[in-house]
């Protein structure tokens, strides 16, 4: 049994704010502030270069990777952290493509987060071997899997609608067609139970600054199934992925196992924040988290639909088909979201008309869900989105 | 005139330590601890997702890039920070190779830092188009430049010996042969005056955790000469390098200018430390820094050579041919360095026999240089390196 009142107390949330944007950037775990301060003063400041061994910085990407691995059903030694999600997707995709040299199609869906598609495009351009990125509607993915597909690259949970792919089923279909899979877990890790090993996933990548609450710019992670690790050639063959980084050999030899997916010097301060954020997850039962996420999401949908007839549910109505976010469509969604944020309820907006609300049971409860729906109801009833002040778009939205 | 007593006071160095390893990891600027703490509590904690605009996180890679640009003679708008040096070298090299499609040789020297060579190897393997990485001795580079060379990829200052290439001369030679240059400034930025624009450099990359003192795992930077920016195709085409990242378009369109070399979400906590570290550089005159670096290096060489006949200078004797480090060869260098570190003088060791000492005038003065040489003299005279305790090699050295 997970005590969600207890986990709520571990976050430093500003007074009067209802934070439904943890699917974009998770809030500050109080312990992270102390952990980062210690890392700066007692490790960097006091140990200087000695911190790489003495404070364990060098081993942290693997250690933290294993801790994330437990949250996404990965085998020990199959996850390592570092870089950004874009880079980790590129690494996984490059390795997977090389393992299917006779095939030319990367299959994805049109709702995938753009950076995954962009990185695939960049890789295809660099390779210059006639690979093709094919995107179809999410519901058409399974039918499109065929003998020309080298890699099926999907984000499990859609960043706009929260629509969830069936990882086990699509992975099976890919394997039956002789393809490999690259799963993007940006909106899965810490949001829903994930079982990479059980699903037979080949490669995966994810970020830690959303539901895992590791802070702005926190490092990404990459998963390579143990059966593929020896064959996965790192295209981004950096020194920390070398078998003996400190031998400074002139030629690259990939490290053992997942370590070869490391590239350069890991971000030590960000890893300190990640470490503190992961401590909160130690006591969390993922099934209990999921049950609570579904209950809160159902409550939010019911409350909003009862109060806001102009908002149309953009997320699947069946909770089994959703991640841990709820989205609504509204033509004036940008301005409505600004009005809502001005009243202390923080969600976000995705073009052209999606109002997104992340549901993170670690720090959001029923009272906040009800109150957020009430305030959204007021915004809609009073047509606050019609205020010109809310229509000025910021650079980053 | 730069007041080096004043800059020394801006660093939090442990009592009793003489730190000659800033060429590996710079020490903590006191203000960085406060700046990072503010970033964690007042930005991440209080502003949450609003920090991307409100605290300027999104604009920081370009802003900090320009501040670094001033230290390395780059034009405004030609430097951006992010990722690691390995990734930035890969980006620069991939873009440069595409601009010389009819040539197949990447020329480097055998003393280059391995990750540059490894990343080139990985890129060549991914491209699969018969490119070749040719490494020659540092002094043979100029003669090897010829019509088959697509890219000359060099680290300006050798990480082991401190030997410095003539950037302007080699860049000119490369251009005369129709090749492009990629300069690694890992041991140059903040160590010596660099004039990328004056030298006509094409691409460059560097790290910020050495002489710039931005902390363990601080982000790297990349330079693209303004004349190449429009033609430089990003192989690592991440969403934050897109012309309109928040339009979430399905296809990649590279951003204007240097922004296209951004990839994923920047490391906000590390950027806060970098910002504070760069504040120290605002008042520093690079010519004064260089004069003091040379004076301190000459003093260290003279003092060590007077006391330690068994140590052989590994760095060039002519200061014009050195960066800001001094290295000595000694067969038992590993153990001797451990003995030295145990006595509060921190340098480091690079296989097979190099004892390295970084000379950073911002926080090292004549007294410390004399005292370090004295203690090294004792270590050598008393054969302290013969103690078995100093021969046990740590995982990271």
Interface residues (C-beta under 8 A of the other chain):
Chain A: X12 X14 X17 X19 X21 X24 X25 X27 X28 X32 X33 X36 X37 X40 X41 X43 X44 X45 X46 X48 X49 X50 X51 X52 X53 X57 X58 X59 X83 X84 X85 X86 X87 X90 X94 X110 X113 X114 X115 X117 X118 X119 X121 X122 X123 X125 X126 X127 X128 X129 X135 X207 X209 X215 X216 X217 X218 X219 X220 X233 X234 X235 X236 X237 X238 X239 X240 X242 X246 X247 X248 X249 X250 X251 X252 X263 X264 X265 X266 X267 X268 X269 X270 X271 X273 X346 X348 X350 X351 X394 X395 X396 X397
Chain B: X12 X14 X17 X19 X21 X24 X25 X27 X28 X32 X33 X36 X37 X40 X41 X43 X44 X45 X46 X48 X49 X50 X51 X52 X53 X57 X58 X59 X83 X84 X85 X86 X87 X90 X94 X110 X113 X114 X115 X117 X118 X119 X121 X122 X123 X125 X126 X127 X128 X129 X135 X207 X209 X215 X216 X217 X218 X219 X220 X233 X234 X235 X236 X237 X238 X239 X240 X242 X246 X247 X248 X249 X250 X251 X252 X263 X264 X265 X266 X267 X268 X269 X270 X271 X273 X346 X348 X350 X351 X394 X395 X396 X397
